[in-house]
Amino acid sequence: MAVAKVASGQSRAQASRELLCATSTVVAAVQRYLESGREGLVDRRARNGQRKVDERFRATLCRVLKGTPQQSGWRRTTWTRELLAREVERRGRVRVSPTTMGRALASVGARLKRPRPVVRCPWPARQRQERLWQLKCRAAYARPEEPVFYEDEMDVHLNPKVGPDWMLPGERREVVTPGNNQKRYVAGALNSRTGELTWVKGERKTSALFIELVRAVSNAYPTARRLREHPSFCP
């Protein structure tokens, strides 16, 4: 199209504006046509040889992505394109650049996402299962006069979390915040049988917050002879 527009009398700059491309692209296309004719307009990437990212390369990449860098002997906790290229090469495939690795990741449907942090229980599997069974039995067979509660505390950040938002060109939305982040603390006890939640709030996460929760639960269940807290199965 660039050659045809220049041949019709348009300047290279005018042709680039109509084709929405750089002027250098039009200049290069016209020069290649003048030197080699139609053959000069053929995509030269066809002579690059065999593709590096083939089905075997993608299969190896998928196997690598199913594990973590630490499982493969690296110290990092997350994969980068450079590290993926080195690991795939170590597994017998060709070495590729980070840019090529990015295209390979897109071809297998991989996306850059934030990992979810988790905490593993240090107990052996058998001991953990036994403790879980004990806790489930205690909650299932709790008597009305001795209710069992799930108890926990959490932090509430008063400073709102600002994320991406859609805005018109030239505009930037403002989100009012209290300045320095402020926090409040909430403690709650969930009845394992009825699902009723009893909670309290405080400005500090100390033993006083838990004591206040115990008072609230005691007032909510005045006829209970004993209040049982459902303990955690991990130390």
C-alpha positions as semicolon CSV with decimal commas, in nm:
position;residue;x (nm);y (nm);z (nm)
1;M;0,000;0,000;0,000
2;A;0,287;0,237;0,071
3;V;0,445;0,168;-0,269
4;A;0,112;0,214;-0,445
5;K;0,047;0,551;-0,278
6;V;0,397;0,679;-0,358
7;A;0,360;0,558;-0,716
8;S;0,032;0,752;-0,747
9;G;0,218;1,074;-0,673
10;Q;0,191;1,110;-0,295
11;S;0,494;1,200;-0,090
12;R;0,636;0,953;0,155
13;A;0,528;1,169;0,450
14;Q;0,172;1,193;0,318
15;A;0,154;0,819;0,260
16;S;0,277;0,752;0,615
17;R;0,007;0,980;0,758
18;E;-0,269;0,803;0,565
19;L;-0,137;0,458;0,657
20;L;-0,079;0,557;1,022
21;C;0,280;0,439;1,019
22;A;0,625;0,592;1,046
23;T;0,774;0,770;0,746
24;S;1,080;0,544;0,769
25;T;0,854;0,242;0,708
26;V;0,729;0,392;0,382
27;V;1,082;0,487;0,277
28;A;1,209;0,136;0,346
29;A;0,924;-0,027;0,154
30;V;0,976;0,194;-0,152
31;Q;1,352;0,137;-0,143
32;R;1,310;-0,241;-0,126
33;Y;1,068;-0,229;-0,419
34;L;1,306;-0,022;-0,629
35;E;1,592;-0,263;-0,558
36;S;1,419;-0,602;-0,586
37;G;1,073;-0,546;-0,729
38;R;0,786;-0,747;-0,585
39;E;1,025;-0,995;-0,428
40;G;1,157;-0,715;-0,210
41;L;0,815;-0,673;-0,047
42;V;0,796;-1,033;0,072
43;D;0,817;-1,070;0,451
44;R;1,182;-1,151;0,516
45;R;1,098;-1,330;0,841
46;A;1,001;-1,630;0,627
47;R;1,376;-1,696;0,584
48;N;1,446;-1,695;0,956
49;G;1,452;-2,074;0,966
50;Q;1,274;-2,311;1,199
51;R;1,071;-2,152;1,477
52;K;1,224;-2,173;1,823
53;V;0,892;-2,175;2,005
54;D;0,732;-2,498;1,883
55;E;0,493;-2,741;2,049
56;R;0,772;-2,913;2,243
57;F;0,895;-2,578;2,371
58;R;0,544;-2,486;2,485
59;A;0,496;-2,822;2,655
60;T;0,821;-2,777;2,848
61;L;0,721;-2,423;2,942
62;C;0,386;-2,544;3,078
63;R;0,562;-2,805;3,291
64;V;0,793;-2,538;3,429
65;L;0,503;-2,305;3,510
66;K;0,327;-2,577;3,711
67;G;0,609;-2,561;3,966
68;T;0,788;-2,286;4,153
69;P;1,144;-2,159;4,098
70;Q;1,247;-2,302;4,434
71;Q;1,125;-2,649;4,329
72;S;1,360;-2,621;4,030
73;G;1,658;-2,522;4,244
74;W;1,639;-2,143;4,212
75;R;1,623;-1,904;4,507
76;R;1,352;-1,677;4,372
77;T;0,991;-1,730;4,475
78;T;0,841;-1,610;4,147
79;W;0,920;-1,660;3,780
80;T;1,054;-1,390;3,551
81;R;1,086;-1,412;3,174
82;E;1,465;-1,425;3,202
83;L;1,453;-1,703;3,461
84;L;1,197;-1,900;3,259
85;A;1,424;-1,880;2,954
86;R;1,717;-2,018;3,156
87;E;1,509;-2,298;3,309
88;V;1,358;-2,404;2,976
89;E;1,708;-2,406;2,825
90;R;1,832;-2,617;3,115
91;R;1,561;-2,870;3,035
92;G;1,694;-2,924;2,685
93;R;1,521;-2,658;2,475
94;V;1,671;-2,373;2,276
95;R;1,763;-2,049;2,447
96;V;1,531;-1,759;2,371
97;S;1,528;-1,391;2,456
98;P;1,298;-1,245;2,724
99;T;1,086;-1,091;2,446
100;T;1,040;-1,427;2,276
101;M;0,961;-1,583;2,612
102;G;0,691;-1,318;2,660
103;R;0,530;-1,423;2,331
104;A;0,558;-1,788;2,430
105;L;0,385;-1,715;2,761
106;A;0,102;-1,542;2,577
107;S;0,068;-1,837;2,338
108;V;0,007;-2,081;2,627
109;G;-0,237;-1,844;2,798
110;A;-0,011;-1,752;3,091
111;R;-0,081;-1,422;3,265
112;L;0,109;-1,211;3,516
113;K;-0,087;-1,233;3,843
114;R;-0,013;-1,172;4,209
115;P;0,057;-1,497;4,403
116;R;-0,163;-1,580;4,701
117;P;0,044;-1,606;5,023
118;V;-0,046;-1,903;5,243
119;V;0,082;-2,047;5,571
120;R;0,145;-2,419;5,598
121;C;0,063;-2,612;5,912
122;P;0,383;-2,744;6,074
123;W;0,207;-3,052;6,214
124;P;0,233;-3,393;6,041
125;A;-0,066;-3,482;5,825
126;R;-0,190;-3,758;6,059
127;Q;-0,174;-3,540;6,370
128;R;-0,348;-3,256;6,186
129;Q;-0,631;-3,483;6,068
130;E;-0,684;-3,621;6,418
131;R;-0,704;-3,273;6,566
132;L;-0,945;-3,158;6,295
133;W;-1,169;-3,457;6,367
134;Q;-1,172;-3,376;6,737
135;L;-1,265;-3,014;6,669
136;K;-1,542;-3,113;6,428
137;C;-1,688;-3,354;6,683
138;R;-1,678;-3,089;6,956
139;A;-1,861;-2,841;6,734
140;A;-2,113;-3,099;6,605
141;Y;-2,210;-3,235;6,948
142;A;-2,199;-2,909;7,144
143;R;-2,479;-2,886;7,401
144;P;-2,697;-2,574;7,424
145;E;-2,572;-2,498;7,774
146;E;-2,209;-2,523;7,656
147;P;-2,192;-2,344;7,317
148;V;-1,877;-2,358;7,106
149;F;-1,747;-2,045;6,931
150;Y;-1,503;-1,968;6,653
151;E;-1,304;-1,662;6,762
152;D;-1,075;-1,434;6,565
153;E;-0,954;-1,075;6,538
154;M;-0,893;-0,860;6,232
155;D;-0,753;-0,519;6,136
156;V;-0,970;-0,263;5,957
157;H;-0,777;-0,004;5,755
158;L;-0,962;0,328;5,743
159;N;-0,743;0,456;5,461
160;P;-0,927;0,340;5,143
161;K;-0,742;0,125;4,895
162;V;-0,702;0,313;4,567
163;G;-0,705;0,092;4,258
164;P;-0,732;0,146;3,880
165;D;-1,038;0,338;3,761
166;W;-1,184;0,446;3,427
167;M;-1,158;0,822;3,357
168;L;-1,202;1,050;3,058
169;P;-0,898;1,206;2,887
170;G;-0,762;1,505;3,077
171;E;-0,945;1,415;3,398
172;R;-0,812;1,255;3,714
173;R;-1,050;1,151;3,989
174;E;-0,970;1,226;4,353
175;V;-1,029;0,990;4,646
176;V;-1,051;1,152;4,988
177;T;-0,832;0,977;5,246
178;P;-0,754;1,054;5,611
179;G;-0,387;1,108;5,525
180;N;-0,182;0,878;5,743
181;N;-0,340;0,535;5,755
182;Q;-0,553;0,468;6,059
183;K;-0,666;0,129;6,181
184;R;-0,935;-0,013;6,404
185;Y;-0,959;-0,364;6,537
186;V;-1,255;-0,600;6,548
187;A;-1,288;-0,924;6,747
188;G;-1,575;-1,166;6,690
189;A;-1,708;-1,499;6,812
190;L;-1,923;-1,715;6,582
191;N;-2,156;-1,971;6,734
192;S;-2,073;-2,303;6,564
193;R;-2,434;-2,427;6,593
194;T;-2,652;-2,121;6,527
195;G;-2,414;-1,907;6,319
196;E;-2,483;-1,605;6,540
197;L;-2,194;-1,357;6,549
198;T;-2,099;-1,155;6,855
199;W;-1,837;-0,885;6,800
200;V;-1,668;-0,585;6,959
201;K;-1,435;-0,315;6,829
202;G;-1,140;-0,126;6,972
203;E;-0,861;0,113;6,885
204;R;-0,581;-0,126;6,990
205;K;-0,528;-0,499;6,943
206;T;-0,446;-0,599;7,298
207;S;-0,572;-0,845;7,556
208;A;-0,830;-0,586;7,658
209;L;-1,002;-0,637;7,322
210;F;-1,033;-1,011;7,384
211;I;-1,157;-0,953;7,740
212;E;-1,422;-0,717;7,604
213;L;-1,529;-0,988;7,358
214;V;-1,560;-1,242;7,641
215;R;-1,786;-1,000;7,829
216;A;-2,000;-0,949;7,519
217;V;-2,037;-1,324;7,463
218;S;-2,118;-1,379;7,830
219;N;-2,391;-1,114;7,815
220;A;-2,529;-1,265;7,491
221;Y;-2,553;-1,613;7,648
222;P;-2,653;-1,556;8,012
223;T;-2,789;-1,910;8,058
224;A;-2,477;-2,088;7,933
225;R;-2,289;-2,279;8,203
226;R;-1,964;-2,284;8,003
227;L;-1,834;-2,108;7,692
228;R;-1,596;-2,307;7,473
229;E;-1,363;-2,145;7,224
230;H;-1,290;-2,351;6,914
231;P;-0,906;-2,354;6,923
232;S;-0,680;-2,349;6,623
233;F;-0,545;-2,688;6,515
234;C;-0,199;-2,540;6,446
235;P;0,030;-2,405;6,720
